[in-house]
């Protein structure tokens, strides 16, 4: 069974807790929610190290932010998201 978490993913600690409690297998990392692109990139890499399947979210962002989010997704994950597939850029 695949379970995804979105709003509960705000920090590296959250990722560790998700794995510890087996709360999900897929996680949504939103740069605006996690403190910017540097934090998002770190979290995406850490999620993969932990065996999670991360994707980049940001459906309600501005068109510019969505395009930057797509670029981040292109370089960090193969998972589709609400900003378009990662290789649609």
C-alpha contacts under 8 A as a table, 3 or more apart, distances in Angstrom:
res1	aa1	res2	aa2	distance
2	X	24	X	7.07
2	X	25	X	6.01
2	X	26	X	7.12
3	X	23	X	7.49
3	X	24	X	4.74
3	X	25	X	5.66
3	X	26	X	6.18
4	X	24	X	5.37
4	X	25	X	6.15
4	X	26	X	4.44
4	X	27	X	5.38
4	X	28	X	7.42
5	X	8	X	6.27
5	X	9	X	6.79
5	X	24	X	6.26
5	X	26	X	6.49
5	X	27	X	4.93
5	X	28	X	6.25
6	X	9	X	5.76
6	X	27	X	6.00
6	X	28	X	4.77
6	X	29	X	7.18
7	X	10	X	7.38
7	X	28	X	7.80
8	X	14	X	7.25
9	X	14	X	5.77
9	X	15	X	6.82
9	X	27	X	7.02
9	X	28	X	6.81
9	X	29	X	6.51
9	X	34	X	7.88
10	X	14	X	6.34
10	X	29	X	7.57
10	X	33	X	6.33
10	X	34	X	5.01
11	X	14	X	5.14
11	X	15	X	6.70
11	X	34	X	6.28
11	X	43	X	7.24
12	X	15	X	5.12
12	X	16	X	6.46
12	X	43	X	6.03
12	X	46	X	7.51
13	X	16	X	5.06
13	X	17	X	6.23
14	X	17	X	5.04
14	X	18	X	6.08
15	X	18	X	5.07
15	X	19	X	6.38
15	X	43	X	7.86
15	X	46	X	7.91
15	X	47	X	6.46
16	X	19	X	5.30
16	X	20	X	6.03
16	X	50	X	7.82
17	X	20	X	4.86
17	X	21	X	6.03
18	X	21	X	5.49
18	X	22	X	5.69
18	X	23	X	4.98
18	X	24	X	6.26
19	X	22	X	4.85
19	X	23	X	6.60
19	X	24	X	7.31
19	X	50	X	7.06
19	X	52	X	7.82
20	X	23	X	7.84
22	X	25	X	7.58
24	X	27	X	7.11
24	X	52	X	7.86
25	X	51	X	7.80
25	X	52	X	5.16
25	X	53	X	6.12
26	X	52	X	5.69
26	X	53	X	4.55
26	X	54	X	5.60
26	X	55	X	7.62
27	X	47	X	7.95
27	X	52	X	7.01
27	X	53	X	6.27
27	X	54	X	4.74
27	X	55	X	6.35
28	X	54	X	5.82
28	X	55	X	5.10
28	X	56	X	5.73
28	X	57	X	5.84
29	X	33	X	7.82
29	X	34	X	7.31
29	X	40	X	6.36
29	X	43	X	7.36
29	X	44	X	6.98
29	X	54	X	6.79
29	X	55	X	6.10
29	X	56	X	5.03
29	X	57	X	5.91
30	X	33	X	5.34
30	X	34	X	6.27
30	X	40	X	6.85
30	X	56	X	5.76
30	X	57	X	4.85
30	X	58	X	5.78
31	X	34	X	5.28
31	X	35	X	6.20
31	X	36	X	4.73
31	X	37	X	5.31
31	X	39	X	7.28
31	X	40	X	5.15
31	X	56	X	7.77
31	X	57	X	7.79
31	X	58	X	7.71
31	X	69	X	7.58
32	X	35	X	5.87
32	X	36	X	5.60
32	X	37	X	7.92
32	X	58	X	7.81
33	X	36	X	7.46
34	X	39	X	6.30
34	X	40	X	6.21
35	X	38	X	7.95
35	X	39	X	6.02
35	X	40	X	7.39
36	X	39	X	5.61
36	X	40	X	6.17
37	X	40	X	4.86
37	X	41	X	6.01
37	X	72	X	7.91
38	X	41	X	5.26
38	X	42	X	6.31
39	X	42	X	5.11
39	X	43	X	6.09
40	X	43	X	5.04
40	X	44	X	6.06
41	X	44	X	5.10
41	X	45	X	6.27
41	X	72	X	7.53
41	X	76	X	7.27
42	X	45	X	5.29
42	X	46	X	6.11
43	X	46	X	4.99
43	X	47	X	5.93
44	X	47	X	5.18
44	X	48	X	6.43
44	X	54	X	5.95
44	X	55	X	7.51
44	X	76	X	6.84
44	X	77	X	7.73
45	X	48	X	5.26
45	X	49	X	6.34
45	X	76	X	7.32
46	X	49	X	4.95
46	X	50	X	6.24
47	X	50	X	5.09
47	X	51	X	6.43
47	X	52	X	5.14
47	X	53	X	6.87
47	X	54	X	6.21
48	X	51	X	5.07
48	X	52	X	5.21
48	X	53	X	6.18
48	X	54	X	6.82
49	X	52	X	7.43
53	X	79	X	7.30
54	X	77	X	6.88
54	X	79	X	6.98
55	X	73	X	6.96
55	X	77	X	6.28
55	X	78	X	7.73
55	X	79	X	5.46
55	X	80	X	6.66
55	X	81	X	6.03
56	X	69	X	6.74
56	X	70	X	7.66
56	X	72	X	7.63
56	X	73	X	5.71
56	X	77	X	7.97
56	X	81	X	6.11
56	X	82	X	7.86
56	X	83	X	7.58
57	X	69	X	7.43
57	X	81	X	5.95
57	X	82	X	5.72
57	X	83	X	6.18
58	X	61	X	5.40
58	X	65	X	7.98
58	X	66	X	6.39
58	X	69	X	7.18
58	X	82	X	6.70
58	X	83	X	6.20
59	X	66	X	7.30
59	X	82	X	5.51
59	X	83	X	5.73
61	X	64	X	7.93
61	X	65	X	5.75
61	X	66	X	5.85
62	X	65	X	5.17
62	X	66	X	6.12
63	X	66	X	5.08
63	X	67	X	6.29
64	X	67	X	5.18
64	X	68	X	6.38
65	X	68	X	5.05
65	X	69	X	6.01
66	X	69	X	4.91
66	X	70	X	6.11
66	X	83	X	6.24
67	X	70	X	5.02
67	X	71	X	6.37
67	X	89	X	7.72
68	X	71	X	5.03
68	X	72	X	6.33
69	X	72	X	5.02
69	X	73	X	6.13
69	X	83	X	7.40
70	X	73	X	4.96
70	X	74	X	6.02
70	X	83	X	6.48
70	X	84	X	7.20
70	X	85	X	7.84
70	X	86	X	6.06
70	X	88	X	7.74
70	X	89	X	6.23
71	X	74	X	5.00
71	X	75	X	6.54
71	X	86	X	7.68
71	X	89	X	6.50
72	X	75	X	5.39
72	X	76	X	6.21
73	X	76	X	5.17
73	X	77	X	5.44
73	X	78	X	7.51
73	X	86	X	5.02
73	X	87	X	7.87
74	X	77	X	6.33
74	X	78	X	7.30
74	X	86	X	4.60
74	X	87	X	5.43
74	X	88	X	7.91
74	X	89	X	7.06
77	X	86	X	6.78
78	X	85	X	7.90
78	X	86	X	5.93
78	X	87	X	7.53
79	X	85	X	6.98
79	X	86	X	6.50
80	X	84	X	6.32
80	X	85	X	4.24
80	X	86	X	5.75
81	X	84	X	5.47
81	X	85	X	5.82
81	X	86	X	7.29
82	X	85	X	7.89
84	X	88	X	6.59
85	X	88	X	5.41
86	X	89	X	7.00
